[in-house]
Amino acid sequence: MIGIFGKYKNMKHWIRSVLEVIRAGYPARKLIVIGVTGTDGKTTTCHLIYEMLKSAGIKVAMLSTVAGYIGGEEIDTGFHVTTPDATFLQPFIKRVVDAGMTHLVLEVTSHGLDQHRVMGCNIKIAVITNITHEHLDYHKSMANYRLAKAKILRGVRVAVLNKDDPSFAWLSSKVDRVTKIVSFTKWLDSRRSLALAGDYNRYNIAAAAAVAQILDARYQILKVIKNFAGVPGRMEEIKLGQNFRVIVDFAHTPNALEQVLFTLKQELGAKSQLIVVFGCAGLRDHSKRPLMGAIAVKYADRVIVTAEDPRTEKLDDIYKDIAAVGSLREDDRQKAINMAVKLAKKGDIVVITGKGHEKSMCFGTTEYPWSDQEAVKKAIKMLK
């Protein structure tokens, strides 16, 4: 037995997934599953695909970082979860089938792939948005990280890959011979909603559009991107009558932070300032911290570093790694947001990154209720 299974890393996850697939009756075999992975853009791409297919009259469900959606029902997936364990995932897929759905859009992480959580999900169309620096605390190297991402390509009918991403050629070499490769590049049509601002969203749109074309939903593409309301915690603007803008975004990787700050910097007036509130999670990839600190200092006029799920790690150590020269430090995230809002003048942009849609923050080993959106609303109301 050991000889058969010894080659599998994270064997307990593999065994659990096998058992859950059997227990649920392998429900994914009755669906067309679209799996979406990548360092950044997964959630937005999933939501765009979901809306395009739904608009085309396709019976589609979705499981993303934000929540699960089956028909009109929204299902909470828990704290800090993107790809849930098989004990949640397989029963969820069974519910999708029992509800009469024919398609499922599934957001997939490198952890989920490496730990065999998506075993038995029967992914037919695999999308990889991009591969940049992230999760090296777990994967140890970019080579291992790429290998984990590439696992989504096994056995799929179609691989949708970003032609402009440095990993494109390597990923293309990893697909099965019977797999069709569909490449995408930056979406050039300017007709899109404000929720899809930024160059990086042009790639998210293009990835989603590629899937829509594969599944005969091409006539819904423009309608959806023109009316897209956005995803909670992704460039989400909080408007309470203030004379400056406040944006909440999930950006928690170097690439995502740079894309968001670059985009917002382009939207500023000549005399206006960009103010960023951010941090780095404890017990996670240390190597990305100085990269994010440098990016924040490069693009923002004012930088406030604060707590973001420090867990059991000391904030002093996290801030030392970030090393954002000239930044302000405020350990209390509510006070940090209050500070940013007070600093803002007419025409400025305040952006709070790292938490996005999440509803809790981890201190020590305890999850405490938290919402950046609610914290922003409190801070703005204090001005009045």
Beta strands, then each sheet from edge to edge (+ up, - down):
strand 1: 32-37
strand 2: 60-63
strand 3: 68-70
strand 4: 73-75
strand 5: 103-107
strand 6: 123-128
strand 7: 158-162
strand 8: 180-184
strand 9: 236-237
strand 10: 245-249
strand 11: 274-278
strand 12: 302-305
strand 13: 328-329
strand 14: 349-353
strand 15: 360-363
strand 16: 366-369
sheet 1: 4+ 3- 2+ 5+ 1+ 6+ 7+ 8+
sheet 2: 9+ 10- 14- 11- 12- 13-
sheet 3: 15+ 16-
end
